[in-house]
Amino acid sequence: MSYQQGLSQFILHDNANDLHTLFDEDADASIARIYRNGFFRSCHEVLASTFPSVQSFLGEEFFKALVHAFIQIDPPAIGTLTGYGETFPLWITAQDLDKNPLLGELAELDWAWITCLHGSDATPLTAESFQRYLTEGVNTELPEILLIENTHLIASNEKAINIWLSLKEGLTDDDSDLEAANKPQSIVLWRPELDVFARALAMDEALFIEEISYCNNLDAASAKTFDRYPDFNLAEKFSGLLQHGLLTIKRD
């Protein structure tokens, strides 16, 4: 076993038998434990900042024990901790926990939020600009309207979204509606400027946003939404997307 392998095995599994590859008999093996403690502390801090809703929902001690197990199974694959935790939502969903699968849903929402936060910048279409395009459109072709690039539509359920939004607002699960139905619901996350926004969606609005993303064509998205929801209020939903900064125009 190489020096690197021995240190890695000791750090992950605290197997003192692997230390003979690292130190002479008279060396102080406690040095290796400094590395081990620092490694787990750094990974825990990253996971706690990435999945704050999961930690709040479970409690700090339970969360710490859970991520300790995750780190041993799926340690960082690169020298930095940038992006570490991507597999955590799937991993936690697979665990035999009393609050599963709600934990997996919360973890997925936390990951979507951090992904959106570090995603690309976007300049949304304003209502004033859109009105100007409408006025100019008498003589010129209207630009193609799209979702801003950094938009994340997550299919979840009403209970998980309700709890997650409450925790993001600094409330506890005691303050949230734990009796919310466990029925499918979607949520959209976007970052038009510096702040990440999130909003739970009605089923028709979720489909409308999904179709805009898929078709990159407002007319086609509207038609597909009307096929499923004949009472869909296009003017109201489009105005809402515009006001919330979720739309942009295709640029050459």
TIVEXSE-454322 format. One line per 4 residues: their letters; for each residue x, y, z of N, C-alpha, C, O. Coordinates in steps of 0.05 Angstrom, whole numbers, plus 5000, padded with zeros to 4 digits. Atoms other than C-alpha are relative to their C-alpha. Layout:
N
A) X Y Z X Y Z X Y Z X Y Z  ... $
//
This chain:
252
MSYQ) 5017 4976 5000 5000 5000 5000 5018 5025 5000 5037 5027 5016  4984 4976 5002 5027 5068 4981 4995 5019 5023 4976 5015 5039  5003 4980 4979 5035 5127 5028 4972 5013 4998 4958 5016 5017  5025 4986 5004 4975 5162 4997 4976 4982 5006 4957 4990 5018 $
QGLS) 5022 5018 4994 4931 5100 5001 4997 4995 5030 4975 4994 5040  5001 5004 4971 4950 5088 5073 4987 5023 5015 4971 5019 5033  5011 4976 4988 4934 5159 5093 4970 5002 4994 4954 5009 5011  5028 4999 5008 4869 5157 5054 4983 4980 5016 4961 4988 5026 $
QFIL) 5015 5020 4985 4846 5093 5087 4997 5007 5029 4976 5002 5041  5001 4993 4971 4863 5118 5156 4980 5023 5004 4964 5023 5022  5017 4976 4997 4828 5185 5145 4970 4992 4998 4954 5001 5013  5028 5007 5004 4764 5152 5119 4990 4980 5021 4967 4983 5029 $
HDNA) 5010 5022 4984 4760 5091 5164 5013 4997 5027 5005 4979 5042  4987 5001 4974 4805 5105 5224 5012 4973 5006 5010 4963 5029  4988 5026 4997 4841 5040 5213 5030 5004 5007 5046 5011 4989  4973 4995 4991 4905 5046 5254 5020 4981 4987 5044 4986 4987 $
NDLH) 4982 5019 5012 4934 4985 5219 5013 5011 4975 5034 5003 4966  4989 4988 5025 4945 5028 5157 5021 5020 5006 5035 5030 4988  4981 4979 4993 4989 5076 5195 5029 4991 4997 5048 5008 4996  4972 5009 5003 5051 5032 5188 5012 5009 4973 5036 5009 4970 $
TLFD) 4990 4990 5026 5056 5057 5116 5007 5030 5002 5019 5040 4983  4996 4971 4998 5060 5129 5142 5023 5008 5018 5037 5027 5013  4981 4992 4979 5105 5130 5203 5019 4978 5007 5013 4954 5005  4981 5019 4987 5166 5098 5232 4988 4992 5027 4970 5005 5037 $
EDAD) 5011 5010 4975 5154 5059 5296 5000 5021 5022 4983 5022 5039  4997 4981 4979 5178 5117 5339 4985 5027 4994 4986 5045 5010  5014 4975 5007 5137 5171 5302 4974 5003 5014 4961 4983 5023  5025 4994 4986 5077 5204 5333 4977 4998 4980 4974 5015 4963 $
ASIA) 5022 5005 5019 5016 5176 5297 4977 5020 5004 4959 5022 4987  5022 4980 4996 4972 5231 5327 5000 5021 4979 4980 5035 4975  5000 4981 5022 4995 5275 5270 4980 4993 4979 4967 5011 4968  5019 5009 5020 4954 5233 5223 4971 5006 5008 4954 5012 4992 $
RIYR) 5027 4994 4990 4893 5244 5267 4993 5029 4996 4969 5036 4994  5006 4972 5005 4900 5319 5258 4989 5003 4972 4970 5018 4967  5009 4999 5028 4893 5309 5183 4972 4988 4998 4954 4999 4984  5026 5013 5001 4834 5262 5194 4978 5018 5011 4957 5022 4998 $
NGFF) 5020 4982 4988 4797 5310 5240 4994 5024 4982 4972 5033 4979  5003 4977 5017 4810 5368 5194 4984 4994 4974 4969 5010 4965  5013 5009 5025 4786 5329 5133 4970 4998 5005 4954 5009 4990  5029 5004 4994 4719 5309 5165 4987 5027 5007 4964 5031 5000 $
RSCH) 5011 4975 4993 4709 5378 5194 4994 5017 4975 4973 5030 4973  5003 4985 5024 4719 5411 5126 4977 4990 4983 4960 5005 4973  5022 5011 5015 4672 5363 5091 4973 5005 5013 4954 5011 4999  5025 4995 4985 4620 5370 5145 4991 5029 4996 4967 5034 4993 $
EVLA) 5007 4972 5003 4622 5446 5140 4989 5006 4972 4969 5021 4970  5009 4996 5027 4613 5444 5065 4972 4988 4997 4954 5001 4985  5026 5013 5003 4554 5395 5069 4979 5015 5017 4956 5017 5009  5019 4985 4984 4522 5435 5125 4991 5026 4987 4968 5034 4989 $
STFP) 5007 4975 5014 4525 5499 5084 4985 4995 4974 4970 5012 4965  5013 5007 5025 4501 5463 5022 4972 4990 5005 4953 4994 4989  5026 5012 4994 4443 5427 5056 4989 5010 5027 4985 4994 5045  5008 4989 4974 4420 5474 5111 4972 4991 5009 4966 4989 5033 $
SVQS) 5027 5008 4992 4347 5452 5108 5000 4972 5011 4985 4966 5029  4998 5028 4990 4366 5379 5118 5010 5001 5028 5000 4987 5046  4989 4998 4973 4408 5398 5178 4980 5011 5020 4977 5001 5042  5020 4988 4983 4353 5442 5207 4978 4980 5007 4968 4978 5029 $
FLGE) 5022 5019 4997 4301 5387 5197 5008 4977 5018 4992 4967 5034  4990 5023 4985 4344 5332 5227 5010 5007 5028 5008 4991 5047  4985 4993 4976 4380 5370 5281 5030 4997 4995 5038 4979 4980  4972 4999 5006 4454 5384 5282 5014 4973 5006 5031 4965 4990 $
EFFK) 4985 5024 4993 4477 5320 5317 4993 4977 4981 5011 4962 4973  5008 5021 5018 4436 5272 5274 5012 5005 4973 5022 4987 4959  4989 4994 5026 4459 5309 5212 5029 4995 4999 5039 4984 4979  4972 5004 4999 4531 5306 5233 5007 4970 4997 5025 4962 4983 $
ALVH) 4996 5029 5002 4527 5230 5242 4994 4990 4973 5008 4972 4962  5008 5009 5027 4492 5222 5176 5021 5007 4979 5028 4991 4963  4980 4992 5020 4542 5262 5135 5027 4987 5005 5042 4983 4986  4976 5015 4995 4599 5226 5170 5000 4974 4985 5020 4966 4973 $
AFIQ) 5003 5025 5015 4573 5162 5140 5002 5005 4970 5014 4989 4956  4999 4994 5029 4564 5195 5072 5029 5006 4991 5037 4996 4970  4973 4994 5007 4635 5222 5072 5017 4975 4997 5034 4973 4979  4985 5025 5002 4663 5152 5084 4993 4985 4975 5010 4972 4963 $
IDPP) 5009 5014 5024 4622 5124 5027 5007 5015 4974 5015 5003 4954  4996 4984 5024 4631 5182 4978 5017 5024 5007 5006 5047 5008  4983 4977 4993 4691 5226 4996 5004 5017 4975 4998 5009 4953  4995 4983 5023 4711 5285 4952 5019 4987 4980 5038 4974 4988 $
AIGT) 4984 5013 5021 4739 5262 4886 5023 5017 4990 5041 5007 4976  4979 4982 5009 4782 5323 4874 5012 5014 5024 5002 5012 5046  4986 4987 4978 4830 5365 4915 4986 5022 5014 4992 5029 5036  5015 4979 4988 4780 5420 4928 4972 4989 5007 4964 4967 4998 $
LTGY) 5027 5008 4993 4710 5416 4958 4979 5013 4984 4955 5012 4990  5019 4987 5018 4678 5456 4902 4982 4979 4988 4991 4960 4975  5020 5018 5012 4614 5421 4881 4996 4974 5016 4981 4957 5007  5003 5025 4985 4620 5368 4935 4972 4998 5012 4961 5018 5023 $
GETF) 5027 5005 4989 4553 5338 4956 4979 4995 4978 4956 4991 4985  5019 5004 5022 4521 5328 4887 4985 4974 5003 4961 4973 4996  5013 5026 4998 4506 5255 4902 4985 4997 5027 4972 4976 5031  5012 5002 4973 4481 5269 4973 4969 4996 4999 4959 4979 5013 $
PLWI) 5029 5005 5001 4406 5275 4954 4993 4971 4993 4975 4960 5006  5006 5028 5007 4406 5207 4920 5008 4981 5022 4994 4961 5028  4991 5017 4979 4446 5176 4976 4981 5000 5024 4975 4979 5035  5017 4999 4976 4402 5201 5032 4972 4988 4994 4959 4978 5012 $
TAQD) 5025 5012 5007 4340 5179 4994 5001 4969 5003 4981 4956 5010  4997 5029 4999 4368 5108 4993 5003 4989 5028 5003 4965 5032  4995 5009 4973 4379 5106 5068 4973 4992 5014 4952 5002 5007  5024 5010 4986 4330 5070 5114 4995 5018 5025 5002 5011 5047 $
LDKN) 5005 4981 4978 4308 5130 5155 4970 5005 5003 4955 5003 4983  5029 4996 4995 4241 5145 5187 4988 5022 4984 4965 5021 4975  5010 4977 5014 4235 5211 5151 5005 4999 4970 5001 5019 4956  4996 5005 5029 4253 5183 5083 4973 4995 4987 4958 4980 5000 $
PLLG) 4982 4986 5020 4237 5202 5027 4999 5031 5003 5011 5044 4986  5001 4971 4998 4223 5273 5053 5028 5012 5001 5032 5034 4991  4973 4990 4998 4297 5281 5069 5013 5003 4972 5027 5023 4967  4990 4998 5027 4315 5266 4997 4989 5023 4985 5003 5036 4970 $
ELAE) 5012 4977 5013 4266 5318 4973 5012 5026 5009 5018 5044 4994  4988 4975 4989 4294 5371 5020 5029 5003 4990 5037 5025 4983  4972 4999 5010 4365 5353 4999 5001 5009 4971 5019 5024 4963  5001 4992 5028 4347 5359 4926 4994 5030 4996 5006 5043 4979 $
LDWA) 5006 4972 5002 4317 5427 4937 5023 5018 5009 5029 5038 4998  4976 4986 4991 4378 5450 4976 5021 5001 4978 5034 5021 4974  4980 5002 5021 4423 5426 4920 4992 5018 4976 5010 5031 4965  5009 4982 5021 4381 5463 4868 5005 5029 5007 5013 5045 4990 $
WITC) 4995 4973 4991 4386 5526 4909 5029 5008 4997 5036 5029 4987  4971 4994 5001 4462 5523 4915 5010 5000 4971 5027 5016 4964  4993 5000 5028 4468 5506 4841 4991 5025 4986 5005 5037 4970  5010 4975 5011 4425 5565 4823 5017 5024 5009 5023 5042 4994 $
LHGS) 4984 4978 4988 4465 5611 4869 5027 5003 4985 5036 5025 4979  4974 4999 5013 4531 5592 4834 4997 4997 4969 5017 4995 4956  5004 5002 5029 4500 5588 4764 5006 5026 4986 5015 5046 4998  4993 4977 5016 4508 5637 4708 4981 5024 5006 4958 5021 5014 $
DATP) 5015 4976 4997 4485 5709 4713 4980 5002 4977 4984 4992 4955  5020 4997 5021 4423 5728 4674 4987 5028 5003 4983 5038 5025  5014 4974 5001 4390 5793 4653 4972 4996 4991 4967 4989 4967  5027 5006 5008 4315 5785 4653 4988 5022 4983 4997 5045 4983 $
LTAE) 5016 4981 5016 4266 5818 4606 4982 5015 5019 4968 5003 5035  5017 4984 4983 4231 5876 4640 4973 5005 4986 4971 5002 4961  5026 4993 5011 4158 5895 4630 5002 5023 4981 4989 5024 4961  4996 4977 5017 4181 5961 4601 5012 4993 4973 5003 5002 4952 $
SFQR) 4987 5009 5025 4226 5927 4550 4980 4985 4983 4979 4988 4959  5020 5016 5015 4171 5878 4531 4979 5018 4987 4972 5014 4964  5020 4982 5012 4122 5935 4520 5012 5015 4976 4999 5020 4956  4987 4986 5023 4173 5970 4476 5002 4981 4976 4998 4990 4953 $
YLTE) 5000 5020 5022 4181 5906 4435 4973 4997 4987 4971 4995 4963  5027 5002 5011 4106 5902 4427 4994 5024 4982 4982 5021 4960  5004 4975 5016 4104 5974 4402 5015 4999 4974 5005 5005 4953  4983 5002 5024 4161 5962 4354 4992 4977 4982 4999 4976 4958 $
GVNT) 5007 5024 5015 4132 5896 4333 4980 5005 4978 4975 4987 4962  5018 4994 5022 4082 5931 4288 5015 4999 4974 5004 4991 4953  4985 5000 5024 4138 5938 4238 5023 4980 4999 5035 4975 4978  4978 5020 4999 4189 5886 4261 4990 4975 5014 4971 4975 5029 $
ELPE) 5007 5026 4988 4187 5814 4283 5007 5000 5029 5029 5010 5037  4995 5000 4971 4181 5804 4358 5023 4980 5006 5024 4959 4993  4979 5019 4993 4242 5771 4391 4989 4975 5012 4967 4974 5023  5008 5026 4987 4239 5699 4415 5003 5002 5030 5025 5010 5039 $
ILLI) 5000 4998 4971 4222 5696 4489 5006 4973 5012 4994 4953 5006  4991 5025 4988 4257 5644 4532 5001 5004 5031 4998 5027 5040  4994 4998 4971 4267 5628 4606 5029 5010 5003 5046 5004 4986  4972 4993 4994 4329 5660 4636 5016 4974 5004 5006 4954 5014 $
ENTH) 4984 5024 5000 4387 5611 4633 5001 4986 5027 5000 4961 5028  4996 5012 4973 4394 5600 4708 4973 4996 5013 4967 5007 5034  5026 5007 4989 4324 5572 4719 4999 4970 5006 5008 4954 4989  5001 5029 4992 4312 5506 4756 4972 4993 5008 4961 5004 5028 $
LIAS) 5027 5009 4994 4245 5472 4755 5002 4972 5013 5013 4953 5000  4996 5025 4985 4242 5417 4808 4973 4988 5006 4955 5001 5017  5024 5015 4994 4187 5365 4812 5003 4987 5028 5022 4972 5032  4998 5010 4973 4175 5349 4886 4972 4994 5010 4956 4983 4995 $
NEKA) 5027 5004 4990 4114 5345 4931 4994 5024 5019 5011 5038 5029  5010 4976 4986 4072 5396 4969 5012 5001 5028 5020 5023 5038  4991 5000 4972 4095 5375 5039 5030 5008 5001 5037 5025 5017  4971 4993 5000 4170 5378 5023 5005 5029 4993 5021 5042 5005 $
INIW) 4997 4972 5008 4164 5445 4987 4991 5019 5022 5004 5039 5027  5010 4983 4978 4123 5474 5044 5020 5002 5023 5026 5024 5033  4980 5000 4979 4174 5453 5096 5025 5014 4992 5037 5030 5007  4975 4988 5009 4233 5474 5054 4998 5030 4999 5017 5044 5008 $
LSLK) 5003 4971 5001 4206 5543 5041 4999 5013 5028 5009 5034 5033  5001 4991 4973 4191 5551 5115 5027 5002 5013 5034 5021 5026  4973 5001 4989 4261 5531 5135 5018 5021 4987 5035 5033 5000  4984 4979 5013 4291 5579 5083 4993 5027 5011 5009 5045 5010 $
EGLT) 5008 4975 4988 4252 5634 5116 5008 5003 5029 5001 5022 5042  4991 5000 4973 4283 5617 5182 4981 4989 5020 4984 4993 5045  5019 5012 4982 4223 5581 5211 5008 4972 5006 5026 4961 4993  4995 5028 4993 4224 5513 5244 4978 4983 4988 4958 4993 4979 $
DDDS) 5021 5017 5010 4185 5452 5223 4974 5002 5017 4953 4996 5007  5024 4995 4983 4138 5468 5281 4983 5022 4989 4959 5023 4993  5015 4977 5011 4119 5532 5245 4988 4994 4972 4971 5008 4963  5010 5007 5027 4107 5498 5177 4976 4982 5001 4970 4970 5022 $
DLEA) 5024 5016 5002 4046 5462 5154 5007 4971 4994 5008 4963 4971  4993 5028 5004 4065 5390 5166 4977 4983 4991 4980 4960 4984  5023 5015 5009 3994 5369 5148 4995 5005 4970 4975 4996 4959  5003 4995 5029 4004 5393 5076 4999 4973 4986 5011 4953 4994 $
ANKP) 5004 5025 5014 3984 5340 5026 5027 4991 4988 5043 5007 4980  4976 5012 5011 4038 5293 5002 4995 4995 4970 5001 4973 4960  5006 5003 5028 4016 5305 4930 5021 5014 4983 5035 5032 4993  4979 4987 5017 4061 5324 4871 4996 5030 4998 4974 5040 4996 $
QSIV) 4999 4971 5004 4080 5396 4865 5028 5008 4990 5047 4994 4996  4974 4991 5010 4135 5434 4829 5007 5027 5011 4990 5042 5021  4990 4974 4990 4177 5493 4849 5021 5010 4980 5036 4994 4969  4980 4988 5018 4219 5540 4807 5019 5017 5016 5011 5032 5034 $
LWRP) 4980 4984 4988 4284 5571 4829 5015 5015 4978 5021 5004 4957  4987 4984 5020 4317 5628 4791 5016 5022 5013 5011 5029 5036  4983 4978 4989 4369 5683 4800 5002 5021 4979 5021 5021 4963  4999 4979 5020 4354 5744 4758 5023 5020 5005 5033 5032 4986 $
ELDV) 4977 4982 4994 4407 5786 4794 5019 4986 5019 5033 4967 5011  4982 5012 4981 4445 5769 4857 4987 4980 5019 5001 4963 5031  5014 5017 4980 4392 5734 4899 4985 4978 4986 4974 4981 4964  5016 5022 5010 4360 5666 4888 4972 5002 5010 4967 5008 5034 $
FARA) 5029 5000 4994 4284 5665 4887 4989 4973 4996 4998 4957 4979  5014 5025 5003 4238 5606 4895 4971 5004 5004 4962 5020 5020  5029 4997 4998 4164 5598 4884 4987 4973 4993 4992 4961 4973  5016 5024 5006 4117 5539 4889 4980 5006 4978 4970 5028 4976 $
LAMD) 5015 4996 5024 4076 5529 4827 4974 4983 4999 4974 4961 5010  5023 5016 5006 4006 5507 4808 5008 4982 4976 5027 4987 4962  4993 5019 5020 4006 5448 4761 5000 5011 4972 5018 5004 4956  5000 4989 5027 3987 5488 4699 5024 5018 4995 5035 5018 4973 $
EALF) 4977 4982 5003 4041 5540 4711 5026 4985 4998 5044 4992 4983  4976 5017 5001 4093 5486 4723 5003 4988 4972 5025 4988 4961  4999 5011 5028 4075 5454 4656 5007 5021 4980 5023 5016 4962  4994 4978 5018 4078 5521 4621 5030 5006 5001 5042 5010 4980 $
IEEI) 4971 4995 4997 4148 5534 4648 5016 4977 4988 5036 4982 4974  4986 5023 5011 4170 5464 4631 4999 5000 4969 5020 4994 4956  5003 5000 5029 4144 5471 4560 5016 5023 4987 5027 5020 4965  4983 4978 5010 4178 5539 4550 5029 4990 4999 5044 4995 4980 $
SYCN) 4973 5010 4999 4243 5506 4572 5006 4979 4978 5027 4979 4966  4997 5021 5019 4232 5447 4526 4998 5010 4971 5014 5002 4954  5005 4991 5028 4205 5483 4464 5016 5024 4992 5022 5028 4969  4988 4974 5006 4241 5550 4470 4982 5016 4982 4991 5031 4964 $
NLDA) 5019 4986 5017 4178 5576 4438 4974 5005 5016 4961 4986 5025  5023 4993 4982 4123 5613 4475 4974 4990 4989 4957 4981 5004  5025 5009 5012 4068 5596 4425 4996 4970 5003 4974 4961 5010  5002 5029 4997 4083 5522 4426 4996 4992 5029 4980 4973 5034 $
ASAK) 5004 5007 4971 4088 5521 4502 4972 5006 5008 4960 4991 5024  5028 4992 4993 4021 5557 4508 4981 4979 4989 4962 4971 5003  5018 5019 5012 3988 5508 4460 5000 4973 5016 4979 4961 5020  4997 5025 4985 4014 5447 4498 4987 5002 5028 4975 4983 5038 $
TFDR) 5012 4996 4974 3991 5477 4564 4970 5000 4998 4956 4989 5015  5029 5000 5004 3922 5491 4538 4988 4973 4994 4965 4967 5001  5009 5028 5006 3917 5419 4513 4994 4985 5026 4975 4970 5028  5003 5014 4974 3925 5395 4585 4981 5015 5019 4966 5003 5034 $
YPDF) 5016 4983 4982 3892 5453 4621 4984 5021 4984 4995 5043 4980  5015 4982 5017 3838 5486 4578 4994 5027 5013 4990 5047 5000  5006 4975 4986 3824 5539 4632 5025 5016 5008 5024 5035 5023  4975 4987 4994 3897 5560 4635 4998 5030 4993 4991 5037 4971 $
NLAE) 5001 4971 5004 3902 5636 4643 5027 5010 4990 5045 5017 5006  4974 4994 5012 3958 5652 4595 5009 5028 5007 5032 5032 5014  4992 4972 4995 3957 5728 4605 5010 5004 5028 5031 5017 5033  4992 4998 4972 3961 5722 4680 5027 4987 5006 5044 4999 5019 $
KFSG) 4975 5014 4995 4016 5670 4681 5024 5012 4986 5046 5013 4997  4978 4987 5015 4058 5704 4628 5008 5025 5014 5032 5031 5017  4994 4975 4986 4052 5770 4665 5015 4994 5026 5034 5009 5033  4986 5007 4976 4074 5735 4729 5029 4993 4995 5047 5001 5010 $
LLQH) 4972 5007 5007 4136 5705 4696 5016 5025 4993 5039 5027 5000  4986 4975 5008 4153 5773 4667 5006 5017 5025 5029 5027 5027  4996 4983 4976 4144 5810 4733 5020 4988 5019 5035 5002 5033  4981 5013 4982 4185 5758 4771 5028 4998 4988 5046 4988 5002 $
GLLT) 4973 5000 5012 4244 5764 4723 5008 4972 4991 5032 4966 4992  4993 5027 5009 4240 5693 4695 5003 4998 4970 5011 4977 4959  4999 5001 5029 4239 5712 4621 5023 5017 4989 5031 5037 5001  4980 4984 5014 4291 5737 4573 4994 4998 4970 4975 4984 4962 $
IKRD) 5004 5003 5028 4297 5744 4498 5025 4987 4987 5047 4989 4997  4978 5013 5014 4339 5704 4450 5017 5021 4986 5007 5038 4971  4982 4981 5012 4400 5742 4429 5018 4986 4979 5027 4964 4984  4983 5012 5021 4440 5730 4365 5029 5000 5009 5046 4991 4993 $
//
